[in-house]
Amino acid sequence: ETLDQENLAAGSFAAVQGCPMSVSDRTWEHLLLSEVGNTQHKLYGGSQYHRVLREFNLATRCLRLPTITEDEIANAAGIGETHDGVNFLRAACVIALEKAQISFDPLLDALRLRISHI
């Protein structure tokens, strides 16, 4: 299948709900041509699988970074067991994990659908 046929059948990474891209549709199309390649060729099996992985890699790099509010920072920082300070490393990890899950889970679901389609 060509990439367009595959996107019609199993969805595009650029159109995943909850995963806004930081690039325009026109830029996305240009990046597909230059970084993913073989978009107009009918690929099957392993070649199609590797094209999906390249497109997924591109989609993860083009994700818009989620915003972090002051309330999220305050809630993640909390107060430690000793009540004498904030563990900033733990707070950063809590926020990073939460934002990564929100950002990547829909993309991983889309990847699962695309791989099962192949």
Order of alpha helices (4+ residues) and beta strands (2+ residues): alpha-alpha-alpha-alpha-alpha
